[in-house]
Amino acid sequence: MPAVPDEVFPIPDSAGPDSVWADRSGPRTLVGRNQRGVEIPIGKGEGEISPGELLKLALIGCAGMSSDVNLARRLGDDFAMRLWAHGDSDASENRYPRIDEEVQLPLDGLTDAEIASVSKVFGRAVAAGCTVERTVVPGVEVTHTILGADDLQGHSDRDGQERA
């Protein structure tokens, strides 16, 4: 796995430590890379991930990383978490009009107040710290659902505002 691109093309002057690149590997397929040696096959074939899937992974990856420290304070350092992102592109508009995120957390044994607190902390942490969402949201609606917390009579939205 190359840590820098090969000499086929010159490295742009604007390339920095956080830059990524993708090399064409075949018709409508690419290999995305970073400088730490990670390679991601991009496409719609077997063993490849589509750009839309990458977008959704970027959103939930950022949400998970942004909320991790605050959730660990409430759920313990070794808490389990799984994040999902759902959304289909609108072919007529050639865009994703909505992406729904769902979060699975160990809520068993927590009181309703504790679950509400976890939901609020998650939403605030993502709103404040997720650079990917803060970049994407002006153009696409992104929702977050803590699975199992929606049974409460009212729960908080991304801004911590109560909603029914």
C-alpha positions as CSV (number, residue, x, y, z in Angstrom):
1,M,0.0,0.0,0.0
2,P,1.6,3.2,-1.0
3,A,1.9,6.0,1.6
4,V,2.3,8.5,-1.2
5,P,1.0,8.5,-4.8
6,D,3.2,6.9,-7.5
7,E,4.9,9.1,-10.1
8,V,2.1,8.8,-12.7
9,F,1.0,12.3,-11.7
10,P,2.8,14.9,-9.7
11,I,1.7,15.5,-6.1
12,P,-0.3,18.8,-6.0
13,D,1.3,21.6,-4.0
14,S,-1.9,21.8,-2.0
15,A,-1.5,18.2,-0.7
16,G,-1.1,17.9,3.0
17,P,-1.1,15.3,5.7
18,D,-4.9,14.9,5.7
19,S,-5.1,14.8,1.9
20,V,-6.5,11.6,0.3
21,W,-6.5,10.5,-3.3
22,A,-8.1,8.0,-5.6
23,D,-6.6,6.2,-8.5
24,R,-8.7,4.8,-11.3
25,S,-8.4,1.0,-11.3
26,G,-10.9,0.2,-14.1
27,P,-14.1,1.3,-15.7
28,R,-16.1,3.3,-13.0
29,T,-13.8,1.9,-10.3
30,L,-11.2,3.6,-8.1
31,V,-9.0,2.8,-5.2
32,G,-9.1,5.5,-2.5
33,R,-6.0,5.9,-0.4
34,N,-4.6,7.9,2.5
35,Q,-1.1,8.6,3.6
36,R,-1.4,6.0,6.4
37,G,-1.6,3.2,3.8
38,V,-5.3,2.6,3.9
39,E,-6.9,1.5,0.6
40,I,-10.6,1.5,-0.1
41,P,-12.0,0.0,-3.4
42,I,-14.6,2.4,-4.7
43,G,-17.3,1.3,-7.2
44,K,-20.5,-0.7,-7.3
45,G,-19.0,-4.2,-7.8
46,E,-18.3,-7.0,-5.4
47,G,-15.8,-5.9,-2.7
48,E,-16.2,-2.2,-3.5
49,I,-17.9,0.6,-1.7
50,S,-19.9,3.2,-3.5
51,P,-19.4,7.0,-3.1
52,G,-22.9,7.2,-1.5
53,E,-22.0,4.5,1.0
54,L,-18.7,6.4,1.7
55,L,-20.7,9.6,2.4
56,K,-23.0,7.7,4.8
57,L,-20.0,6.1,6.5
58,A,-18.3,9.4,6.8
59,L,-21.3,10.9,8.5
60,I,-21.8,8.0,11.0
61,G,-18.0,7.7,11.5
62,C,-17.8,11.3,12.4
63,A,-20.9,11.1,14.7
64,G,-19.4,8.1,16.5
65,M,-16.0,9.7,17.0
66,S,-17.5,13.1,18.0
67,S,-19.7,11.6,20.7
68,D,-17.4,8.8,22.0
69,V,-15.7,10.6,24.9
70,N,-19.0,12.1,26.2
71,L,-20.8,8.8,25.9
72,A,-18.0,6.9,27.6
73,R,-18.4,9.2,30.7
74,R,-22.0,8.1,30.9
75,L,-21.9,4.5,29.7
76,G,-18.3,3.4,30.7
77,D,-15.1,3.2,28.8
78,D,-15.9,-0.1,27.0
79,F,-19.4,0.7,26.0
80,A,-20.8,-0.9,22.8
81,M,-22.1,1.3,20.0
82,R,-23.3,0.6,16.4
83,L,-24.2,3.4,14.0
84,W,-26.3,3.0,10.9
85,A,-27.0,5.3,8.0
86,H,-29.9,4.9,5.7
87,G,-30.8,6.9,2.6
88,D,-31.4,6.4,-1.1
89,S,-30.4,8.9,-3.7
90,D,-33.1,10.6,-5.7
91,A,-32.3,9.7,-9.3
92,S,-34.3,12.7,-10.7
93,E,-32.3,15.2,-8.6
94,N,-29.1,13.1,-8.5
95,R,-28.6,13.7,-4.8
96,Y,-29.4,12.3,-1.4
97,P,-32.4,14.4,-0.1
98,R,-32.2,12.7,3.4
99,I,-29.9,10.5,5.4
100,D,-31.3,8.9,8.5
101,E,-28.8,7.9,11.2
102,E,-29.6,5.4,13.9
103,V,-27.5,4.6,16.9
104,Q,-27.6,1.5,19.0
105,L,-26.3,1.9,22.6
106,P,-26.5,-0.3,25.7
107,L,-29.6,1.4,27.3
108,D,-30.8,-1.6,29.4
109,G,-30.9,-0.7,33.0
110,L,-30.9,3.1,32.5
111,T,-33.8,5.2,33.7
112,D,-35.8,7.3,31.3
113,A,-34.0,10.4,32.6
114,E,-30.6,8.7,32.0
115,I,-31.6,7.7,28.5
116,A,-32.8,11.3,27.8
117,S,-29.5,12.6,29.0
118,V,-27.5,10.2,26.8
119,S,-29.6,11.3,23.8
120,K,-29.1,14.9,24.6
121,V,-25.3,14.4,25.1
122,F,-25.0,12.5,21.8
123,G,-26.9,15.2,19.8
124,R,-24.9,18.1,21.3
125,A,-21.6,16.3,20.8
126,V,-22.3,15.6,17.2
127,A,-23.7,19.1,16.5
128,A,-20.6,20.7,18.0
129,G,-17.9,18.3,16.9
130,C,-18.8,16.5,13.7
131,T,-17.0,18.4,11.0
132,V,-18.4,16.1,8.3
133,E,-22.0,16.8,9.3
134,R,-21.4,20.5,9.8
135,T,-20.2,20.5,6.2
136,V,-22.9,18.4,4.7
137,V,-26.0,19.5,6.6
138,P,-26.6,22.8,4.8
139,G,-27.3,20.6,1.7
140,V,-28.8,17.4,3.1
141,E,-31.1,16.7,6.0
142,V,-29.4,14.4,8.5
143,T,-31.3,12.8,11.4
144,H,-30.0,10.9,14.4
145,T,-32.0,8.4,16.3
146,I,-30.8,6.6,19.4
147,L,-32.5,3.3,19.0
148,G,-34.5,2.4,22.1
149,A,-34.7,6.0,23.3
150,D,-37.6,6.9,21.1
151,D,-40.0,5.3,23.5
152,L,-39.9,8.3,25.8
153,Q,-42.8,10.7,25.5
154,G,-40.6,13.6,24.3
155,H,-37.0,13.5,23.2
156,S,-34.4,16.0,22.1
157,D,-33.4,17.0,18.6
158,R,-29.9,17.8,17.4
159,D,-29.9,21.2,19.1
160,G,-31.0,19.8,22.5
161,Q,-34.5,21.3,22.1
162,E,-37.3,19.1,23.4
163,R,-39.8,17.9,20.8
164,A,-42.9,15.8,21.1
